[in-house]
C-alpha cells in the first residue's frame, strides 16, 4: 500500500473532525487542548525562523551595489507585483466577504487592535524594537523583521568578520525548517481537533464560509494571472506563446506537488531555453522565491481579513492598509519553509490580536489553497526573469 502523504492525512483528519463534530458534539468540543497545543507550536516557529532566514538572506546577498542594475530592477519589479497581489486579495475578500457567518471567537485583548486613528508617528515608533528579545517574546513580527534587516545589512557591511554569525543564522534557519517539518507532523491531529471543535460548537453551516473562501481564492488567483501578469506581458512585450510553453511544465509541477522547490530545476532550465540569459535566470528566480511570492501574498491578504470577518472583528480601511504593510514586510524570506504562508499568517494574526483558531480551521483546506498559490508563485517568478531580460534589452 502506498504511503500516504501529509496532505492526504490532513484531508482525512479534516473529514474525521467534521464527522466527529456532527456525530458526537460533546466529544468533539473537548478536543480543544489538542488544537491549542498545535497552535502554540506553530507560534513558536515564527521569531527564530524569521530572524535566521532574513539575516542569512540579506547578508548572503552581499553588498547591494555589487548586485548591480539587475538586482535593483528585480527588487523594484517584485515589490510592484506583490503589492498588486496584496491589494487584489484585499479587494476580493471585501467584495465577497467569505468569513461572514462563521463566528470564530475573538481573542481576549482584541480591543487593542490598531485603530485607524493611530498616528503615523506612533505606528513608526512601534515598528522599531527597543529590545529584540522583548520583540520575540511578545511576537512583534514587524519589530523582528526591522531588526533582522538592519542586522543582516550590518553583517554584509562587516564582511568576512561576520561570516561566523551569518553561518550561525543559516544553521538556525535550517534547524527551524526541520523543526517546522516536525511540527507539521502534528498537523492532522491539530486540524482534526480544530474541525471537530468548530463543527461541534457552530454546526455544519460553518463549512459554507470555507467553501466560499476556496472559490474566492481561486477566482482571485485567476484574475491575477490573466489581468495583472497578462498586463505585464503586454507592457514588456514578452512573447506569449514561447513563455507559456516554457512556464507550463514548472507551473503544473508546482500545482500538483504544492512545492515551489520541486518546480525550481525545470523553471531554471525552461526559462534559459526560452532565451533568458543564464545570469538573469540564476539570479532572479532564486531571489524571487524569497521576495516575489505573488500567489502567497494574495492568499495572505485574503486569509487574514477572512479570519477578522469570521471573528466579527471590524477592520477599517486604515487598519487593513496597516495589515497589508505588515504582510508586505513579513512575507519576505521564508519561501523554503513548509506551509510558509501558515507561519506568516500566524505571526500577522498574533500581531493584530485576531483569533489563532482561524489558523487551524484554514489549515483544513490549506492543501487545496496551497496548490493555487504555489503554482502562481512559480509562474510569477518565471515571468520575472523574462521581464528583467526584456528590461535589459534582450530579445526573446
C-alpha positions in Angstrom: 0.0 0.0 0.0 1.4 3.4 -1.0 2.4 5.5 1.9 0.0 8.5 2.4 1.4 12.0 2.2 1.0 14.6 5.0 -1.6 16.4 2.7 -3.6 13.2 2.4 -3.6 12.7 6.2 -4.7 16.4 6.7 -7.7 15.7 4.3 -8.5 12.5 6.2 -8.2 14.3 9.6 -10.4 17.2 8.4 -13.1 14.8 7.3 -12.8 12.8 10.5 -13.0 16.0 12.6 -16.2 17.1 10.7 -17.8 13.7 11.2 -16.9 13.6 14.9 -18.2 17.1 15.5 -21.5 16.2 13.9 -21.9 12.7 15.4 -20.6 13.3 18.9 -20.5 17.1 19.6 -19.7 16.5 23.3 -16.6 14.6 22.4 -15.6 17.0 19.6 -15.9 20.0 21.9 -13.4 18.5 24.4 -10.6 18.2 21.8 -9.7 21.9 22.0 -6.4 21.3 24.0 -5.1 19.2 21.1 -5.8 22.1 18.7 -4.3 24.6 21.1 -1.0 22.6 21.5 -0.6 22.5 17.8 -1.2 26.3 17.5 1.3 27.0 20.3 3.9 25.0 18.5 3.2 26.9 15.2 3.6 30.2 17.1 7.0 29.1 18.5 8.4 28.8 14.9 7.8 32.5 14.0 10.6 34.5 15.7 13.6 32.3 15.2 12.7 31.4 11.7 12.1 35.0 10.6 15.4 36.1 12.2 17.6 33.3 10.8 16.1 33.3 7.3 16.1 37.1 6.8 19.6 37.7 8.2 21.1 34.9 6.2 19.2 36.0 3.0 20.3 39.7 3.3 23.9 39.1 4.4 24.3 36.3 1.9 23.4 38.6 -1.0 26.4 40.8 -0.1 26.7 44.5 -1.0 23.6 45.9 -2.7 25.8 48.0 -5.0 27.7 44.9 -6.2 24.4 43.2 -7.1 24.2 45.9 -9.8 21.5 47.1 -12.1 19.7 43.7 -12.5 19.3 43.3 -8.7 17.7 46.8 -8.4 15.4 46.2 -11.3 14.3 42.8 -9.9 13.6 44.2 -6.5 11.5 47.1 -7.9 9.6 44.7 -10.1 9.0 42.3 -7.2 7.6 45.0 -4.9 5.2 46.4 -7.6 3.8 43.0 -8.5 3.4 41.6 -4.9 1.8 44.9 -3.8 -0.7 44.5 -6.7 -1.4 40.9 -5.5 -2.0 42.1 -1.9 -4.5 44.7 -2.9 -6.3 42.4 -5.3 -6.7 39.9 -2.4 -7.9 42.7 -0.2 -10.5 43.9 -2.8 -11.8 40.3 -3.4 -12.2 39.5 0.3 -14.0 42.7 0.9 -16.3 42.2 -2.1 -17.2 38.6 -1.4 -16.9 38.6 2.4 -16.5 34.8 2.7 -15.8 34.9 6.5 -19.2 36.3 7.5 -21.4 33.9 9.4 -18.5 31.7 10.6 -18.3 33.2 14.1 -14.9 32.4 15.4 -14.4 33.6 18.9 -12.4 36.9 19.2 -9.4 36.6 21.4 -9.1 38.4 24.7 -7.5 41.7 24.2 -8.9 42.2 20.7 -9.8 45.7 21.8 -6.1 46.5 21.4 -6.3 46.1 17.7 -4.6 49.0 16.0 -7.2 51.7 15.4 -7.5 53.9 12.3 -6.9 56.9 14.5 -3.5 55.7 15.4 -1.0 58.3 14.2 1.7 57.6 11.6 4.3 58.6 14.2 3.0 56.1 16.7 3.0 53.3 14.2 6.5 54.1 13.1 7.8 54.2 16.7 6.2 50.9 17.4 7.8 49.3 14.3 11.4 49.8 15.7 12.3 47.5 18.6 13.9 48.6 21.9 14.9 45.0 22.6 14.9 42.1 20.1 14.4 39.7 22.9 11.3 41.5 24.1 10.0 41.7 20.5 10.5 37.9 20.1 8.8 37.2 23.4 5.8 39.3 22.5 5.6 38.1 18.9 6.1 41.6 17.5 6.7 40.5 13.9 7.3 43.9 12.4 10.0 44.7 15.0 11.7 41.3 14.4 11.7 42.0 10.6 13.2 45.5 11.0 15.9 44.3 13.4 16.7 41.3 11.0 17.0 43.7 8.0 19.3 46.0 9.9 21.3 43.2 11.4 21.7 41.5 8.0 22.8 44.7 6.4 25.4 45.2 9.1 26.7 41.7 8.6 27.0 42.3 4.9 28.9 45.6 5.6 31.3 43.9 8.0 32.3 41.3 5.5 34.5 38.3 6.4 34.5 39.0 10.2 30.7 38.4 10.2 30.9 35.0 8.5 30.5 33.1 11.7 27.4 35.0 12.6 25.9 34.6 9.1 26.8 30.9 9.1 25.0 30.6 12.5 21.9 32.3 11.1 22.0 29.9 8.1 22.2 27.0 10.5 19.4 28.4 12.6 17.2 28.8 9.5 17.9 25.2 8.5 17.2 23.9 12.0 13.9 25.8 12.0 13.0 24.3 8.6 13.4 20.9 10.2 11.6 22.0 13.4 8.7 23.2 11.2 8.6 19.8 9.5 8.3 18.1 12.8 5.5 20.4 14.0 3.7 19.7 10.7 3.6 16.0 11.6 1.1 17.1 14.3 -1.0 19.0 11.7 -3.5 16.1 11.1 -4.2 16.0 14.8 -4.4 19.8 15.2 -6.7 20.1 12.1 -8.9 17.2 13.1 -9.3 18.5 16.6 -10.0 22.1 15.3 -12.6 20.9 12.8 -14.3 18.7 15.5 -14.4 21.6 18.0 -15.6 24.1 15.4 -18.3 21.9 13.9 -19.4 20.7 17.4 -19.9 24.3 18.6 -21.0 26.0 15.4 -22.7 23.3 13.4 -22.3 22.1 9.8 -23.1 25.6 8.5 -19.6 26.7 9.5 -18.2 24.8 6.5 -20.0 27.1 4.0 -17.7 30.1 4.5 -14.6 27.8 3.9 -16.1 26.8 0.6 -16.6 30.4 -0.3 -13.0 31.2 0.7 -11.7 28.4 -1.7 -13.8 29.8 -4.6 -12.8 33.4 -3.8 -9.1 32.4 -3.6 -9.1 30.5 -7.0 -11.1 33.4 -8.7 -8.6 36.0 -7.3 -5.6 33.9 -8.5 -7.1 33.6 -12.0 -7.8 37.3 -12.1 -4.2 38.0 -11.0 -2.8 35.7 -13.7 -4.9 36.9 -16.5 -5.3 40.6 -15.5 -2.1 41.6 -13.8 0.5 39.2 -15.2 -1.2 39.4 -18.6 -0.8 43.2 -18.4 2.8 42.9 -17.5 3.4 40.6 -20.6 1.7 43.1 -22.8 3.6 46.1 -21.4 7.0 44.4 -21.5 6.3 42.6 -24.8 7.3 39.2 -23.6 6.3 36.8 -26.4 3.3 35.0 -25.1 3.4 31.6 -26.8 7.1 30.9 -26.0 6.5 32.0 -22.4 3.5 29.7 -22.0 5.5 26.8 -23.4 8.4 27.5 -21.0 6.3 28.1 -17.9 3.7 25.4 -18.4 5.6 22.5 -17.0 7.0 24.1 -13.9 3.5 25.6 -13.2 1.9 22.1 -13.4 4.7 20.6 -11.2 4.1 23.3 -8.6 0.3 22.9 -8.7 0.4 19.1 -8.4 3.0 18.9 -5.7 2.2 22.2 -3.9 6.0 22.7 -3.8 8.0 25.6 -5.3 11.2 23.7 -4.8 10.0 20.7 -6.9 9.5 23.1 -9.8 12.7 25.0 -9.5 15.0 22.9 -11.7 12.6 22.8 -14.6 11.9 26.6 -14.2 15.6 27.4 -14.4 16.1 25.1 -17.4 13.0 26.2 -19.4 13.5 29.9 -19.0 17.1 29.7 -20.1 15.9 27.6 -23.1 13.4 30.3 -23.9 16.3 32.7 -24.4 16.6 34.5 -21.0 20.4 34.8 -20.3 21.7 32.4 -17.7 23.0 35.1 -15.3 19.5 36.6 -15.1 17.7 33.3 -14.6 20.2 32.2 -12.0 19.7 35.5 -10.0 16.1 36.3 -10.5 14.3 33.0 -9.9 16.1 32.1 -6.6 15.7 35.7 -5.3 12.1 35.6 -6.4 11.5 32.5 -4.3 12.0 34.7 -1.3 10.8 38.1 -2.5 8.3 37.6 -5.3 5.6 35.3 -3.8 2.6 36.6 -5.8 0.2 33.8 -5.0 1.2 33.6 -1.4 0.9 37.4 -0.7 -2.6 37.4 -2.4 -3.6 34.5 -0.2 -2.3 36.2 2.9 -4.4 39.3 2.4 -7.5 37.1 1.7 -6.9 34.8 4.7 -6.1 37.5 7.3 -9.2 39.6 6.5 -11.2 36.3 6.3 -10.3 35.5 9.9 -11.2 39.0 11.0 -14.6 38.7 9.3 -15.1 35.2 10.8 -14.3 36.6 14.3 -16.6 39.5 13.9 -13.8 42.0 14.3 -14.4 45.0 12.0 -11.4 46.4 10.2 -11.5 49.9 8.8 -9.6 50.6 5.6 -6.9 52.3 7.6 -6.4 49.1 9.7 -6.5 46.9 6.5 -3.8 49.1 4.9 -1.6 48.7 8.0 -2.3 44.9 7.8 -1.1 45.0 4.1 2.1 46.8 5.1 2.8 44.1 7.8 2.2 41.3 5.3 4.4 43.0 2.7 7.3 43.0 5.1 6.8 39.7 6.8 6.1 37.7 3.6 9.8 38.0 2.5 12.5 35.5 3.0 10.8 32.3 4.1 9.7 30.7 0.9 11.6 27.4 1.6 9.5 26.7 4.7 6.8 24.0 4.5 3.5 25.8 4.9 5.4 29.1 4.9 2.2 31.1 4.4 0.8 29.5 7.6 3.8 30.7 9.6 3.5 34.3 8.2 -0.3 34.3 8.8 0.1 33.1 12.3 2.5 36.0 13.1 0.2 38.5 11.5 -2.9 37.3 13.3 -0.9 37.4 16.6 0.3 41.0 15.9 -3.3 42.2 15.2 -4.9 40.2 18.1 -7.0 38.1 15.8 -8.0 34.6 16.8 -5.4 31.9 16.2 -8.3 29.4 15.9 -8.5 30.6 12.4 -5.1 29.1 11.6 -6.3 25.6 12.4 -9.6 26.0 10.5 -7.7 27.3 7.4 -5.2 24.5 7.6 -8.0 22.1 7.0 -8.3 23.4 3.4 -4.7 24.6 3.1 -3.7 21.8 0.8 -6.3 23.0 -1.8 -5.3 26.6 -1.3 -1.6 25.8 -1.4 -1.8 24.2 -4.9 -3.1 27.5 -6.3 -0.8 29.9 -4.5 2.4 27.8 -5.1 1.8 27.4 -8.8 1.1 31.2 -9.2 4.3 31.9 -7.2 6.3 29.8 -9.7 4.5 31.4 -12.7 5.2 34.9 -11.4 8.9 34.1 -11.0 9.2 32.6 -14.4 7.7 35.8 -15.8 10.0 37.9 -13.7 13.1 36.5 -15.5 11.6 37.3 -18.9 10.6 40.8 -17.8 14.1 41.6 -16.4 15.6 40.3 -19.6 13.4 42.5 -21.8 14.2 45.4 -19.4 17.8 44.8 -20.0 17.3 44.9 -23.8 17.5 41.2 -24.6 15.2 39.9 -27.4 13.4 36.7 -26.5 
